[in-house]
Amino acid sequence: MTQSKALVLCLAVLPMLATTACNAQNQSDQAQSEREMSSSTPSDDCPVIESSNWVGKLTPAPHDGASPLLFVSGDLTLPTPGYTVGLKIGKADRSAVPSVFAVISTTPPDGMVAQVLDTQTVSMTAVAPASRLRSIIVICGNTRLFEISAAMMVKAGD
């Protein structure tokens, strides 16, 4: 093959190689972008952006032998309207004056919704695991949102 024919052949193949290399780079960039998006997604299942105004109240046991009641309430800011939110009593630790978990459950809205922040109040009343509590720990998924200490709890009659 003469030098001029080899040069023409190289010049003809060069654009194809460049196009192939560019396509491979674009696919690599797209895969990297998808990995970054998936890694920025929270690892737990709690959509709560912010929580505030937490109140815990433990009513004393009545004289008839019934169990004391625990009331917990707070405000949650969620990423969109339409979430169904619940709050229930969870496990308590095994100390003499236990801490108890208040567990938030969330269900996202179906279909399309406005992309605006939405604040909801969530509350519960349940039988308390003990007549005294050290704290109430509010959790959502794997996230600890707030801890209401014994000093912060509303006293009976307040």
N, C-alpha and C positions, 0 to 999 in steps of 0.2 A: 504494500500500500504506500502510495506516495505521501509526502508530508502534507501537501495541500488537501488531499482527500481525508487524511487523519484529522487535520484541523477542522475541516467542515463537519466531519462526524462528531467530533468533540463539541463543536458549537451547537450542533443539533441536539445532542444528548443533554447538554448543560441545563437548558430551561426545564426539561423534564425532571432532572435531579433536584433543581431548586424548588419546583412545585411540590415534589414529594416531600422534601425536607420541611417546607412551610406547612404543609398539611399535617405532618407528624408533630411539629411544634404547636400548631393550633389545638390538636387533639390533646397534647400534653398539658397545655395551658387550661383547657376546659376541664380536664380531669382534676388538675390542681385546684381550680376554682370550686368544683363540686366537693372536693375533700374539705376545703376551708369552710364552705357553707355548712356541711354536716357536722364539723367539729365545733362550730359556733352555736349550734343548737344546744340548749341546756340538757344536761345529762339526766336530770330528774324530771318528774312529771308535774312540776308546780308552775303554773302560769302567773302567779301573783307577782306583781311588779313592786308593790309597796303595801305595808299594813300599818294601821295606826289605831289609836283610841281603844286599846284593849282594856277590858274590865273583867275582873273575876270576883265572884261573890260566893261565899260558903255560908249557907244558913245553918244555924245550930240544929242539932237533933231535937225534935219535939219530945215532950215528956211521955208520949204514948209508945215510945220505942221505935218509931219510924226512923229511917236513915236520913242523915243530913242531905241537903240538895246543893248542887254546884251549878252556878250560872256563869257562863263565859260569853263575852260579846266583843266584837271588833270590826273595823272597817278594812276591806280589801280593795286594792286597785288592780284591775284586770286589763289585759291588752285590748279587749273588744267587749261590747255589750253582748248579752245573750248567754253568758256562762251560768250554769246551774251550780250552786255552791252549797255545801253542807258542812256541818261541824258536829263531831261526836266525841265522846269521851273515849280515850284509848287506855293503854296500860298505865299502871302506877308502879313505881319502884317499891321495893320491899322494906323500906326503912320504917322506923317507928312513926315518924312524921313524913309521909311520902310526898314525892312530886308526882303529878299526874300529867299525862299528855292529852291535849285537845287536838284532834286530827281533822284537818281541812280536806275535804274531797271536792274536786272540780270536774265538771263535764263541759267541754267546749260546745259552742253553738253549732247547729247544723246549717249548712248553706253559707251564703255570703252575708257578711255583716259589715257595718261601718268600722273603719280602722281608727277608732277613738278610744281613749282610756275610759274605763267605766268603774265607778266605785260602788261597792255593795256592802251592806252591813250583814254580818253573819252572827248567829247566836245559838246557844243551846242551853237546855236545863237537863240535868241528869242526876242520878243518885251518886253522891260522892263516895269515893272508896274509903274515906276516913273522916272523922269529925274535925281533924286539923290537917292542913296541907302546908308543906314547905314552899311549893310553887306549882304553877300551872304552866306547862311548856307547850306553846302553840307550834305545831309542825304542819307542813304541807309537802307531800312527797318526801324527798330527802333533805328538805330545807327547814331549818329551825327559824321561825319568823319572829317569835317574841317569847319572853319568859315573864310571867306575872309572879313576883315574889310574895311571900306571906305579908310583908309590910305594905304591898300595893293593893292587896285584896280589900274589897269593901266590907266593912264590918256590919253585922246584923243590925237592922234598924236604920242604916244610912240610905 
